[in-house]
Amino acid sequence: MSADDVARIFAIEDKVERLKAATEGVAAAQQTINELTRIRRAVIRELHAEGWTFARIGAAAGLSRARIHQVSTQGPAPEGLFFGHGPLTLLVPDTRAGRLMGAPDPAAAPRLAEQLKELGFGVTIEPFAPGRPIDLMRDGLIVLGGPELSPSLRQLIANDPRLRRAVARPGDGRRGIEDRAARRIYRPASPDPHDIAYLARLPRLDGRGTILVIDGLHPPGSLGAVRLLATRLATLHERAANRRFSVLIGVRYERGTGEPVDADLLTPVYLHDPVDSRSRPPVRQRR
């Protein structure tokens, strides 16, 4: 917030309106502080990993060694940069009309929103009308749902060069996801209740940013993906950072409740960047 913004708020005559404007300004300023603190922690971590001492980092930043060590452990976690910066919007289908193919579990968006708030983000949950186009040309979008829900999502997910939806086999209604290069189709097949979730960061159609997509083949898959984002975020950030990628997640869940009991990377994290199309193998979760 600039000095001009503060002066504008100070000049508001109506006390209630001045209070509202000041409150909104504080929230916006706190969001900026969270983002800058996260970036600072991430840079300190990166430099330290490259062999820089805290004293050298402090000298470069104009801070003492003790101060650098202090700020390196305070504030929002650096791995939160996986979600980008600024306020985030969770797009979820409006399911008031009933169950929809491709819709996430109703609890997925609130749980993810809570995780993001704990990471220091401002979060809004925004419903969209199933079967209709969605405005995806915006910053800070995270979509929970699959290509069956909107032509906009079908077009977005079709940009994934590695993973794509596979058609059901004759006599077998199970949906699946195909790993094109590996020539393998992943379908839920465990004797235990099991699902598969798709997680990807894909380019916006206008080429001016990216969108994070979370899509379970069935509702428990979306909950499993949210669980993995909570438990393995540092791993995902290490492998993908803010680059375009896609990965499949295996989810085991309780039969009666649909609650995930385990979620782990099922495939490597496939990077889509043309300058570096390498993928890294999954790391099994410690039990």
C-alpha positions in Angstrom: 0.0 0.0 0.0 1.4 3.4 -1.0 1.5 6.6 0.9 -1.2 7.9 -1.5 -3.4 5.0 -0.5 -3.0 5.8 3.2 -3.7 9.5 2.6 -6.9 8.6 0.6 -8.1 6.4 3.5 -7.3 9.1 6.1 -9.4 11.6 4.1 -12.5 9.5 4.1 -15.1 11.5 6.1 -17.5 8.7 7.0 -16.0 6.9 10.0 -17.5 3.5 9.2 -16.3 3.7 5.6 -12.8 4.8 6.9 -12.8 1.9 9.2 -13.7 -0.6 6.4 -11.1 0.9 4.1 -8.4 0.8 6.8 -9.3 -2.8 7.7 -9.0 -3.8 4.0 -5.7 -2.0 3.7 -4.3 -3.8 6.7 -5.3 -7.2 5.2 -3.7 -6.3 1.9 -0.6 -5.1 3.6 -0.4 -8.3 5.7 -0.7 -10.4 2.5 2.2 -8.5 1.0 4.3 -9.0 4.1 3.5 -12.7 4.0 4.6 -13.0 0.4 7.8 -11.1 0.8 8.7 -13.0 4.0 8.1 -16.3 2.2 10.3 -15.2 -0.7 13.0 -14.0 1.6 13.0 -17.3 3.5 13.2 -19.2 0.2 16.2 -17.2 -1.1 18.1 -17.6 2.2 17.4 -21.4 2.1 18.6 -21.6 -1.5 21.8 -19.6 -0.9 22.6 -21.6 2.3 22.1 -24.8 0.3 24.6 -23.4 -2.3 27.2 -23.0 0.4 26.7 -19.4 1.5 27.2 -18.8 5.3 24.6 -16.8 7.2 27.3 -14.2 7.7 27.8 -13.9 3.9 24.1 -13.8 3.2 23.7 -11.1 5.9 26.5 -9.0 4.5 24.9 -9.2 1.0 21.4 -8.3 2.4 22.6 -5.6 4.8 21.6 -7.6 7.8 23.5 -9.2 10.7 24.3 -12.9 10.7 22.0 -13.3 13.7 19.1 -11.5 12.0 19.5 -13.6 8.9 19.4 -16.8 11.0 16.3 -15.5 12.8 14.3 -14.6 9.7 15.3 -17.9 8.0 13.1 -19.7 10.5 10.2 -17.2 10.8 7.1 -16.5 8.7 5.3 -18.5 6.0 7.0 -21.7 4.9 9.1 -21.3 1.7 7.4 -24.4 0.1 4.2 -22.4 0.0 5.7 -20.8 -3.2 4.5 -24.0 -4.9 1.1 -22.2 -5.0 2.6 -19.0 -6.4 1.9 -15.6 -4.7 -1.0 -13.2 -4.1 -4.6 -14.1 -3.2 -5.8 -17.5 -4.4 -9.2 -18.5 -5.8 -10.4 -22.1 -5.5 -12.8 -22.9 -8.3 -15.3 -25.7 -7.5 -18.4 -27.0 -9.3 -21.8 -26.0 -7.9 -23.2 -29.4 -6.9 -26.5 -28.2 -5.5 -28.2 -30.0 -8.4 -26.9 -33.4 -7.2 -23.9 -35.6 -7.8 -21.8 -34.8 -10.8 -19.2 -37.0 -12.6 -15.8 -35.4 -12.1 -16.8 -33.4 -9.1 -14.5 -33.4 -6.0 -15.5 -34.4 -2.5 -17.4 -31.5 -0.9 -14.8 -31.4 1.9 -11.9 -31.0 -0.5 -12.1 -27.2 -1.1 -12.6 -26.2 2.5 -9.7 -28.4 3.7 -7.4 -27.0 1.0 -8.5 -23.4 1.8 -7.6 -24.0 5.4 -4.2 -25.3 4.5 -3.5 -22.3 2.2 -4.6 -19.9 5.0 -2.1 -21.6 7.3 0.6 -20.9 4.7 -0.3 -17.3 4.7 -2.5 -16.9 1.6 -5.7 -15.1 1.2 -8.2 -17.6 -0.2 -11.6 -17.4 -1.8 -13.8 -20.4 -2.8 -15.8 -19.6 -5.9 -18.4 -22.0 -7.4 -18.8 -22.4 -11.1 -21.8 -23.7 -13.1 -21.2 -27.3 -14.4 -21.4 -27.8 -18.2 -20.6 -24.1 -19.0 -17.5 -22.2 -19.9 -15.4 -20.9 -17.0 -13.3 -17.7 -16.9 -9.8 -19.2 -16.5 -7.9 -16.1 -17.7 -7.2 -14.9 -14.1 -4.2 -15.1 -11.7 -4.1 -17.3 -8.7 -6.5 -20.0 -9.8 -6.7 -23.5 -8.4 -9.4 -25.7 -10.0 -10.9 -28.7 -8.2 -12.7 -30.9 -10.7 -12.3 -32.8 -14.0 -12.8 -32.3 -17.7 -16.3 -33.6 -17.5 -17.4 -30.5 -15.7 -16.7 -27.8 -18.3 -15.5 -27.4 -21.9 -13.0 -24.9 -20.5 -11.5 -27.6 -18.3 -11.4 -30.1 -21.1 -9.5 -27.6 -23.2 -7.1 -26.7 -20.3 -6.3 -30.3 -19.4 -5.8 -31.3 -23.1 -2.7 -29.2 -22.9 -1.0 -31.8 -20.7 1.7 -33.4 -23.0 2.2 -36.4 -20.7 -1.1 -37.5 -19.0 -4.6 -37.7 -20.4 -7.9 -39.3 -19.6 -8.3 -42.8 -21.0 -11.6 -44.1 -22.3 -13.3 -47.0 -20.4 -12.7 -50.4 -21.8 -15.7 -52.3 -23.3 -17.5 -54.0 -20.4 -15.5 -52.1 -17.8 -16.9 -48.8 -16.7 -13.8 -47.8 -14.7 -12.2 -44.6 -15.9 -8.4 -44.2 -16.0 -5.6 -41.9 -16.9 -3.0 -42.7 -19.6 0.7 -42.0 -19.3 1.4 -41.4 -23.0 5.1 -41.9 -23.1 5.1 -44.9 -20.8 2.1 -46.4 -22.7 0.4 -47.3 -19.5 -3.1 -46.7 -18.2 -3.7 -46.2 -14.5 -7.0 -47.3 -13.1 -8.2 -48.0 -9.6 -7.5 -51.7 -9.2 -6.5 -52.3 -5.6 -8.6 -54.8 -3.6 -8.7 -52.1 -0.9 -10.8 -49.0 -1.6 -8.5 -47.1 -4.0 -8.6 -44.1 -6.2 -6.3 -42.0 -8.5 -5.9 -38.3 -8.5 -4.5 -36.0 -11.1 -2.4 -33.0 -10.0 -1.0 -30.6 -12.6 0.1 -27.0 -13.2 -1.0 -26.2 -16.8 -0.7 -23.1 -19.0 -3.5 -20.7 -19.3 -5.0 -20.6 -22.8 -3.9 -16.9 -23.1 -0.3 -17.8 -22.3 -0.2 -15.3 -19.4 0.1 -17.7 -16.5 -0.7 -21.1 -15.1 -3.5 -22.9 -13.3 -3.2 -25.6 -10.7 -5.7 -28.5 -11.3 -6.7 -31.1 -8.8 -8.9 -33.9 -10.1 -9.8 -37.2 -8.5 -11.3 -40.0 -10.7 -13.8 -40.2 -7.9 -14.5 -38.0 -4.9 -12.0 -39.7 -2.5 -9.2 -39.0 -5.0 -9.6 -35.3 -4.5 -9.4 -35.6 -0.7 -6.3 -37.7 -1.1 -4.7 -35.1 -3.3 -5.4 -32.4 -0.7 -3.9 -34.7 1.9 -0.8 -35.1 -0.1 -0.5 -31.4 -0.6 -0.5 -31.1 3.2 2.0 -33.9 3.9 4.3 -33.8 0.9 4.3 -30.1 -0.2 8.1 -29.7 0.4 8.7 -32.7 -1.9 6.4 -31.3 -4.6 8.0 -27.9 -4.4 11.5 -29.3 -4.6 10.6 -31.3 -7.8 8.3 -28.8 -9.6 8.7 -25.4 -7.9 6.6 -23.1 -10.1 7.1 -25.0 -13.4 4.5 -26.7 -15.4 4.1 -30.4 -14.4 1.7 -33.2 -13.9 1.7 -36.2 -11.6 -0.7 -39.0 -10.6 -1.4 -39.7 -6.9 -2.5 -43.1 -5.5 -5.1 -42.8 -2.8 -6.3 -45.5 -0.3 -9.4 -44.6 1.6 -11.9 -45.9 4.1 -14.8 -47.7 2.4 -17.5 -46.3 4.6 -16.4 -42.6 4.8 -14.3 -42.0 1.8 -11.6 -40.5 4.1 -8.1 -41.0 2.7 -5.8 -43.2 4.8 -2.8 -42.9 2.6 -1.8 -40.8 -0.4 1.5 -41.1 -2.3 3.0 -40.3 -5.7 2.0 -42.9 -8.2 4.2 -41.6 -11.1 7.2 -39.4 -11.4 6.6 -35.6 -11.3 6.6 -35.0 -15.1 8.0 -31.5 -16.0 6.5 -30.0 -19.1 9.1 -27.2 -19.7 10.5 -27.5 -23.2 13.9 -26.4 -21.8 13.9 -29.2 -19.3 11.5 -32.1 -19.9 13.2 -34.4 -17.3 11.2 -36.1 -14.7 12.2 -37.2 -11.2 11.2 -40.5 -9.7 8.7 -40.6 -6.8 9.9 -40.9 -3.2 7.9 -43.4 -1.2 6.2 -41.9 1.9 7.8 -43.0 5.2 5.5 -45.0 7.4 
